């Protein structure tokens, strides 16, 4: 049985605010393109400044993190607030790129709200194996 919608204009206004629509699931949408010798990651970071982005490589994992904040203040002709909205948040994503990749191997460029990273494909470093001497 279908239930009637309980949303009206008050709820429509509330559910249309950036607080509820700008969630982590809407942020950091990532396209990964495999090339012959590398992988290209294209990450959408709308509204984020370059200085608020951090890329870190640790134990073979590339972690991209970002912080974002915004405010929207509307005042009437007397300078009183009609609406005052603020958003602040941080988010991150991790990608396994392998233990052989170093931070010097990765190139990154941020332009127009999009972060592009190129990660080379590298063979895994073989684990050190003990070499035993046969005793006769």
Secondary structure per residue as TSV (DSSP state, phi and psi in degrees):
chain	resnum	aa	ss	phi	psi
A	1	X	-	360.0	132.4
A	2	X	-	-81.7	138.2
A	3	X	-	-99.6	142.5
A	4	X	-	-67.7	151.0
A	5	X	-	-72.1	136.8
A	6	X	-	-97.9	0.2
A	7	X	-	-76.6	133.7
A	8	X	-	-129.1	-167.9
A	9	X	H	-63.2	-33.5
A	10	X	H	-64.5	-48.1
A	11	X	H	-68.5	-36.7
A	12	X	H	-59.3	-42.6
A	13	X	H	-64.1	-42.9
A	14	X	H	-66.1	-46.8
A	15	X	H	-74.1	-8.8
A	16	X	T	-94.2	3.9
A	17	X	S	-75.3	153.5
A	18	X	H	-60.5	-26.8
A	19	X	H	-58.1	-40.0
A	20	X	H	-93.5	-22.6
A	21	X	H	-94.1	-20.8
A	22	X	S	-99.8	79.9
A	23	X	-	-108.4	171.5
A	24	X	G	-61.2	-31.5
A	25	X	G	-66.4	-23.3
A	26	X	G	-87.2	-13.2
A	27	X	S	-100.3	158.0
A	28	X	-	59.2	38.0
A	29	X	-	-65.5	132.0
A	30	X	E	-125.3	133.6
A	31	X	E	-108.2	132.8
A	32	X	E	-119.4	121.5
A	33	X	E	-114.8	125.2
A	34	X	E	-90.4	123.1
A	35	X	-	-106.6	-179.6
A	36	X	S	-61.2	-47.8
A	37	X	S	-115.7	6.2
A	38	X	E	-157.7	174.1
A	39	X	E	-122.2	140.5
A	40	X	E	-113.2	122.2
A	41	X	E	-104.7	128.0
A	42	X	E	-118.9	114.9
A	43	X	E	-116.3	125.5
A	44	X	E	-81.4	124.6
A	45	X	-	-132.8	66.3
A	46	X	T	-66.5	137.3
A	47	X	T	77.8	4.1
A	48	X	-	-100.5	138.5
A	49	X	-	-88.2	152.2
A	50	X	G	-55.6	-40.1
A	51	X	G	-72.0	-9.5
A	52	X	G	-98.9	9.4
A	53	X	E	-109.5	139.2
A	54	X	E	-133.7	133.0
A	55	X	E	-116.4	128.6
A	56	X	E	-133.9	138.8
A	57	X	E	-115.6	121.2
A	58	X	E	-148.2	122.8
A	59	X	T	53.4	39.3
A	60	X	T	84.3	-1.2
A	61	X	E	-106.4	127.3
A	62	X	E	-94.5	117.6
A	63	X	E	-113.2	123.6
A	64	X	E	-106.3	125.0
A	65	X	E	-130.1	151.3
A	66	X	E	-148.5	154.3
A	67	X	E	-122.9	146.2
A	68	X	E	-143.0	143.4
A	69	X	E	-150.0	147.8
A	70	X	E	-153.6	160.3
A	71	X	E	-144.1	150.7
A	72	X	E	-137.4	110.6
A	73	X	E	-115.1	126.0
A	74	X	E	-117.3	130.2
A	75	X	E	-122.6	152.9
A	76	X	-	-83.6	-175.5
A	77	X	T	-65.7	-18.4
A	78	X	T	-92.4	2.2
A	79	X	S	85.8	8.3
A	80	X	-	-88.0	148.2
A	81	X	E	-70.6	133.5
A	82	X	E	-98.8	-41.2
A	83	X	E	-149.7	136.3
A	84	X	E	-141.9	104.3
A	85	X	E	-115.5	142.0
A	86	X	E	-136.0	149.0
A	87	X	E	-137.3	137.5
A	88	X	E	-148.3	134.9
A	89	X	E	-168.7	166.4
A	90	X	E	-136.0	154.2
A	91	X	E	-154.4	158.5
A	92	X	E	-153.7	159.1
A	93	X	E	-140.9	146.8
A	94	X	E	-122.2	145.9
A	95	X	E	-134.5	133.1
A	96	X	E	-81.6	121.2
A	97	X	-	-114.6	-6.3
A	98	X	-	103.6	153.6
A	99	X	T	-74.8	-19.4
A	100	X	T	-78.4	-19.1
A	101	X	-	-80.2	134.0
A	102	X	-	-110.6	166.1
A	103	X	T	-64.6	-26.4
A	104	X	T	-71.3	-22.8
A	105	X	T	-76.3	-24.8
A	106	X	-	-91.0	133.3
A	107	X	E	-110.6	143.5
A	108	X	E	-137.8	142.9
A	109	X	E	-144.8	133.0
A	110	X	E	-115.9	124.1
A	111	X	E	-152.5	131.3
A	112	X	T	52.8	42.1
A	113	X	T	78.3	11.6
A	114	X	E	-126.7	128.0
A	115	X	E	-101.1	125.6
A	116	X	E	-114.7	127.3
A	117	X	E	-123.3	137.8
A	118	X	E	-115.9	119.8
A	119	X	E	-115.9	120.2
A	120	X	E	-71.2	150.7
A	121	X	-	-83.6	128.5
A	122	X	-	-133.5	146.0
A	123	X	-	-69.1	143.9
A	124	X	-	-64.6	142.9
A	125	X	-	-74.4	123.6
A	126	X	-	-65.5	142.3
A	127	X	-	-68.5	147.5
A	128	X	-	-67.9	130.5
A	129	X	-	-110.7	137.5
A	130	X	-	-70.1	136.3
A	131	X	-	-108.4	113.6
A	132	X	-	-94.2	148.8
A	133	X	-	-101.0	127.6
A	134	X	-	-70.4	134.3
A	135	X	-	-105.4	121.9
A	136	X	-	-99.3	360.0
